[in-house]
Amino acid sequence: MAQFNRDISSTALGAPVSRAEADAIDAGLRAYLLRVYNYMTLGLAVTALAALAIYALSATDDAAAAAKVMRGGVESSVRLTGGLYLTPLGYALFASPLKWGLILAPLALVFGLSFGIERVPPAVAQLLFWLYAALIGVSLSSVFMIYTHTSVARVFIITAASFGALSLWGYTTKQDLAAIGSFLLMGLFGIIIAAFVNLFLASSALQWVISVAGVLVFSGLAAWDTQRLKREYIYGAMDGETAERSAIMGALSLYLDFINLFTVLLQLLGERED
């Protein structure tokens, strides 16, 4: 932590900080980031459990238990890949108009949490974060229907290792990453626009470009957000409810970096079900 102590040897206004004060801030930063990563990890666990539970309830190998639709005047089971079928719940979540609610609800919740965090108690902010993580898990349950379970697990491990290394680099690097932050955000908006356009074009080439760009952007954001959280704590003079809200929003930022990095890597490296 010697580099950290050098970073806080003076305040934002240039006033010197004693060794004891630097050590106190150092300890506070460790506790703050531990809380951030604990929230993020628990959020990922909620997402994983929700995804597995919804997948188990949405897919079946029993044609008799599958959702039924009329095709050419004949009732038939809604089939997935291989010998799997969609259950009535799976059909409602992923094939009926309800799927748009599943897509839009997490967006509405994350925007509401981002802009309304200062007006809610930390306990409510935590609850909204867990709810958001669960909704993302419901959405991500479909990856188990598209990709082999082995490749999903492999990509998750790759994502975890990459994210950990990038976050550690963002914490320890002497380089100021603020300069690249604006470019990363511009890249993020570019990816969102390109993905929306590709909903209509359905171009595999464009999807590949989006995925590659996504790996670069979300890798950079993982490092940038880590450094940003570190500096916000050092210069923000946060404590009490302010620090708790900041920890929740910091966890949300890192959670989104992780989830998005996982999804774009899965698109590039995942093996599809036959």
LUMZA-170045 format. One record per residue (C-alpha): residue number from 1; residue in one letter; x, y, z. Coordinates in nm, 3 decimals. Each point is the difference from the previous one (the first is absolute). Example, Ala and Ser with C-alpha at 12.3 -4.5 7.8 and 13.67 -1.06 7.14 Angstrom:
# residues 2
k, r, px, py, pz
1, a, 1.230, -0.450, 0.780;
2, s, 0.137, 0.344, -0.066;
END
This chain:
# residues 274
k, r, px, py, pz
1, m, 0.000, 0.000, 0.000;
2, a, 0.301, 0.229, -0.026;
3, q, -0.130, 0.135, -0.331;
4, f, -0.333, 0.076, 0.162;
5, n, 0.170, 0.192, 0.281;
6, r, 0.188, 0.205, -0.258;
7, d, -0.331, 0.069, -0.176;
8, i, -0.154, 0.147, 0.315;
9, s, 0.308, 0.177, 0.136;
10, s, -0.190, 0.320, -0.074;
11, t, -0.366, 0.083, -0.028;
12, a, -0.174, 0.131, -0.308;
13, l, 0.082, 0.351, 0.125;
14, g, 0.368, -0.079, 0.047;
15, a, 0.001, -0.014, 0.381;
16, p, 0.244, -0.258, 0.138;
17, v, -0.131, -0.319, 0.160;
18, s, 0.190, -0.166, 0.283;
19, r, 0.105, -0.363, -0.007;
20, a, -0.261, -0.084, 0.264;
21, e, -0.273, 0.173, -0.200;
22, a, 0.112, -0.178, -0.317;
23, d, -0.009, -0.336, 0.181;
24, a, -0.351, 0.079, 0.128;
25, i, -0.121, 0.085, -0.350;
26, d, 0.174, -0.312, -0.130;
27, a, -0.187, -0.218, 0.250;
28, g, -0.328, 0.174, -0.081;
29, l, 0.056, -0.052, -0.372;
30, r, 0.066, -0.370, 0.053;
31, a, -0.323, -0.036, 0.199;
32, y, -0.195, 0.204, -0.255;
33, l, 0.120, -0.199, -0.303;
34, l, -0.054, -0.327, 0.187;
35, r, -0.361, 0.106, 0.051;
36, v, -0.029, 0.090, -0.370;
37, y, 0.137, -0.338, -0.113;
38, n, -0.214, -0.186, 0.252;
39, y, -0.312, 0.166, -0.142;
40, m, 0.113, -0.073, -0.355;
41, t, 0.076, -0.366, 0.078;
42, l, -0.334, -0.049, 0.175;
43, g, -0.172, 0.165, -0.295;
44, l, 0.169, -0.245, -0.238;
45, a, -0.105, -0.288, 0.226;
46, v, -0.363, 0.121, -0.006;
47, t, 0.021, 0.024, -0.380;
48, a, 0.143, -0.350, -0.035;
49, l, -0.260, -0.155, 0.231;
50, a, -0.285, 0.180, -0.177;
51, a, 0.132, -0.106, -0.341;
52, l, 0.030, -0.365, 0.099;
53, a, -0.342, -0.004, 0.170;
54, i, -0.180, 0.159, -0.296;
55, y, 0.180, -0.229, -0.245;
56, a, -0.109, -0.305, 0.201;
57, l, -0.360, 0.126, -0.008;
58, s, 0.006, 0.114, -0.364;
59, a, 0.150, -0.302, -0.179;
60, t, -0.106, -0.363, 0.006;
61, d, 0.076, -0.321, -0.186;
62, d, -0.361, -0.116, 0.041;
63, a, -0.203, 0.093, -0.308;
64, a, -0.322, -0.052, 0.195;
65, a, 0.101, 0.273, 0.248;
66, a, 0.099, 0.246, -0.275;
67, a, -0.191, 0.310, -0.104;
68, k, -0.233, -0.059, -0.293;
69, v, -0.058, 0.224, -0.302;
70, m, -0.217, -0.037, -0.308;
71, r, 0.192, -0.039, -0.326;
72, g, -0.200, -0.059, -0.315;
73, g, -0.300, -0.099, 0.205;
74, v, 0.199, -0.262, 0.189;
75, e, 0.103, 0.032, 0.365;
76, s, 0.372, -0.057, 0.051;
77, s, 0.251, 0.032, 0.282;
78, v, 0.237, 0.298, 0.002;
79, r, 0.337, -0.156, -0.064;
80, l, 0.344, 0.132, 0.088;
81, t, 0.331, -0.148, -0.111;
82, g, 0.063, -0.371, 0.031;
83, g, -0.265, -0.179, 0.202;
84, l, -0.106, 0.299, 0.208;
85, y, -0.334, 0.179, -0.005;
86, l, -0.125, 0.327, 0.146;
87, t, -0.238, -0.033, 0.292;
88, p, -0.303, 0.234, 0.022;
89, l, 0.206, 0.224, 0.233;
90, g, 0.292, -0.002, -0.243;
91, y, -0.228, 0.087, -0.289;
92, a, -0.153, 0.288, 0.196;
93, l, 0.342, 0.139, 0.097;
94, f, 0.187, -0.042, -0.328;
95, a, -0.252, -0.032, -0.285;
96, s, -0.307, 0.201, 0.102;
97, p, -0.030, 0.382, 0.015;
98, l, 0.100, -0.031, 0.367;
99, k, 0.359, -0.029, -0.121;
100, w, 0.003, 0.377, -0.065;
101, g, -0.086, 0.061, 0.363;
102, l, 0.287, -0.229, 0.092;
103, i, 0.231, 0.211, -0.216;
104, l, -0.126, 0.342, 0.108;
105, a, -0.053, -0.059, 0.373;
106, p, 0.374, -0.028, 0.085;
107, l, 0.071, 0.314, -0.207;
108, a, -0.267, 0.197, 0.184;
109, l, 0.124, -0.128, 0.336;
110, v, 0.366, 0.082, -0.062;
111, f, -0.083, 0.352, -0.121;
112, g, -0.226, 0.053, 0.297;
113, l, 0.269, -0.120, 0.239;
114, s, 0.268, 0.213, -0.167;
115, f, -0.198, 0.324, 0.010;
116, g, -0.191, -0.058, 0.323;
117, i, 0.272, -0.149, 0.222;
118, e, 0.029, 0.318, 0.210;
119, r, -0.371, -0.002, 0.087;
120, v, -0.031, -0.355, 0.135;
121, p, 0.140, -0.159, 0.318;
122, p, 0.297, -0.235, -0.050;
123, a, -0.218, -0.301, 0.095;
124, v, -0.240, 0.081, -0.286;
125, a, 0.292, 0.053, -0.238;
126, q, 0.132, -0.343, 0.095;
127, l, -0.340, -0.158, -0.061;
128, l, -0.021, 0.163, -0.345;
129, f, 0.348, -0.124, -0.081;
130, w, -0.093, -0.359, 0.091;
131, l, -0.321, 0.031, -0.202;
132, y, 0.195, 0.128, -0.299;
133, a, 0.249, -0.287, 0.028;
134, a, -0.289, -0.249, 0.012;
135, l, -0.164, 0.151, -0.310;
136, i, 0.329, -0.021, -0.189;
137, g, 0.022, -0.364, 0.107;
138, v, -0.346, -0.065, -0.147;
139, s, 0.114, 0.157, -0.328;
140, l, 0.329, -0.191, -0.002;
141, s, -0.168, -0.335, 0.061;
142, s, -0.046, -0.023, -0.377;
143, v, 0.376, -0.048, -0.048;
144, f, -0.039, -0.353, 0.136;
145, m, -0.245, -0.068, -0.284;
146, i, 0.234, 0.142, -0.267;
147, y, 0.350, -0.103, 0.111;
148, t, 0.136, -0.323, 0.141;
149, h, 0.023, 0.002, 0.378;
150, t, 0.370, -0.085, -0.017;
151, s, 0.077, 0.304, -0.214;
152, v, -0.209, 0.227, 0.226;
153, a, 0.202, -0.116, 0.301;
154, r, 0.328, 0.039, -0.189;
155, v, -0.081, 0.353, -0.115;
156, f, -0.108, 0.095, 0.353;
157, i, 0.338, -0.112, 0.136;
158, i, 0.180, 0.193, -0.276;
159, t, -0.209, 0.308, 0.079;
160, a, 0.068, -0.026, 0.375;
161, a, 0.375, -0.035, -0.052;
162, s, 0.012, 0.285, -0.252;
163, f, -0.216, 0.229, 0.211;
164, g, 0.208, -0.067, 0.310;
165, a, 0.324, 0.081, -0.182;
166, l, -0.143, 0.315, -0.160;
167, s, -0.146, 0.126, 0.326;
168, l, 0.329, -0.062, 0.183;
169, w, 0.185, 0.189, -0.273;
170, g, -0.246, 0.289, 0.025;
171, y, 0.062, 0.014, 0.376;
172, t, 0.379, -0.012, -0.012;
173, t, 0.096, 0.178, -0.324;
174, k, 0.173, 0.337, 0.017;
175, q, -0.158, 0.097, -0.331;
176, d, -0.295, 0.237, 0.020;
177, l, -0.283, -0.184, -0.174;
178, a, -0.235, 0.300, 0.011;
179, a, 0.129, 0.103, -0.342;
180, i, -0.132, -0.317, -0.162;
181, g, -0.327, -0.001, 0.194;
182, s, -0.179, 0.231, -0.245;
183, f, 0.113, -0.214, -0.295;
184, l, -0.125, -0.314, 0.173;
185, l, -0.340, 0.160, 0.063;
186, m, -0.017, 0.112, -0.364;
187, g, 0.084, -0.356, -0.101;
188, l, -0.274, -0.130, 0.230;
189, f, -0.261, 0.223, -0.163;
190, g, 0.129, -0.108, -0.342;
191, i, -0.047, -0.366, 0.096;
192, i, -0.354, 0.066, 0.123;
193, i, -0.095, 0.178, -0.324;
194, a, 0.163, -0.270, -0.217;
195, a, -0.176, -0.276, 0.196;
196, f, -0.335, 0.175, -0.046;
197, v, 0.060, 0.034, -0.375;
198, n, 0.097, -0.366, -0.019;
199, l, -0.336, -0.099, 0.146;
200, f, -0.138, 0.087, -0.344;
201, l, 0.297, -0.098, -0.216;
202, a, 0.076, -0.332, 0.176;
203, s, 0.354, 0.012, -0.142;
204, s, 0.238, -0.262, 0.139;
205, a, 0.300, 0.207, -0.117;
206, l, -0.125, 0.310, 0.182;
207, q, -0.075, -0.209, 0.309;
208, w, 0.360, -0.126, -0.002;
209, v, 0.131, 0.357, -0.022;
210, i, -0.230, 0.106, 0.286;
211, s, 0.123, -0.289, 0.214;
212, v, 0.369, 0.076, -0.062;
213, a, -0.057, 0.369, 0.071;
214, g, -0.193, -0.097, 0.311;
215, v, 0.291, -0.203, 0.136;
216, l, 0.230, 0.301, -0.040;
217, v, -0.245, 0.251, 0.145;
218, f, -0.113, -0.204, 0.302;
219, s, 0.355, -0.108, 0.076;
220, g, 0.101, 0.366, 0.010;
221, l, -0.304, 0.091, 0.210;
222, a, 0.087, -0.266, 0.259;
223, a, 0.338, 0.165, 0.060;
224, w, -0.131, 0.356, -0.030;
225, d, -0.291, -0.053, 0.240;
226, t, 0.233, -0.155, 0.259;
227, q, 0.234, 0.300, -0.012;
228, r, -0.299, 0.237, 0.005;
229, l, -0.141, -0.163, 0.313;
230, k, 0.337, 0.020, 0.171;
231, r, 0.035, 0.371, -0.073;
232, e, -0.359, 0.080, 0.089;
233, y, 0.058, -0.148, 0.345;
234, i, 0.331, 0.179, 0.054;
235, y, -0.124, 0.344, -0.103;
236, g, -0.371, -0.034, 0.075;
237, a, 0.020, 0.002, 0.381;
238, m, -0.280, -0.257, 0.014;
239, d, -0.138, -0.157, 0.313;
240, g, -0.323, -0.143, 0.139;
241, e, -0.291, -0.027, -0.242;
242, t, 0.190, 0.186, -0.272;
243, a, 0.276, -0.262, 0.000;
244, e, -0.259, -0.281, 0.004;
245, r, -0.187, 0.142, -0.299;
246, s, 0.328, 0.054, -0.182;
247, a, 0.101, -0.362, 0.070;
248, i, -0.328, -0.126, -0.147;
249, m, 0.035, 0.214, -0.312;
250, g, 0.366, -0.101, -0.031;
251, a, -0.103, -0.365, 0.022;
252, l, -0.262, 0.063, -0.269;
253, s, 0.261, 0.151, -0.231;
254, l, 0.240, -0.293, 0.041;
255, y, -0.288, -0.249, -0.022;
256, l, -0.105, 0.146, -0.336;
257, d, 0.360, -0.010, -0.126;
258, f, 0.023, -0.368, 0.096;
259, i, -0.339, -0.102, -0.145;
260, n, 0.059, 0.183, -0.327;
261, l, 0.352, -0.140, -0.035;
262, f, -0.140, -0.348, 0.063;
263, t, -0.271, 0.034, -0.265;
264, v, 0.229, 0.131, -0.276;
265, l, 0.261, -0.267, 0.075;
266, l, -0.273, -0.263, -0.011;
267, q, -0.105, 0.123, -0.343;
268, l, 0.360, -0.038, -0.118;
269, l, 0.108, -0.315, 0.182;
270, g, -0.321, -0.183, 0.088;
271, e, -0.089, -0.329, -0.169;
272, r, -0.361, -0.014, -0.116;
273, e, -0.228, -0.292, 0.071;
274, d, -0.067, -0.222, -0.300;
END
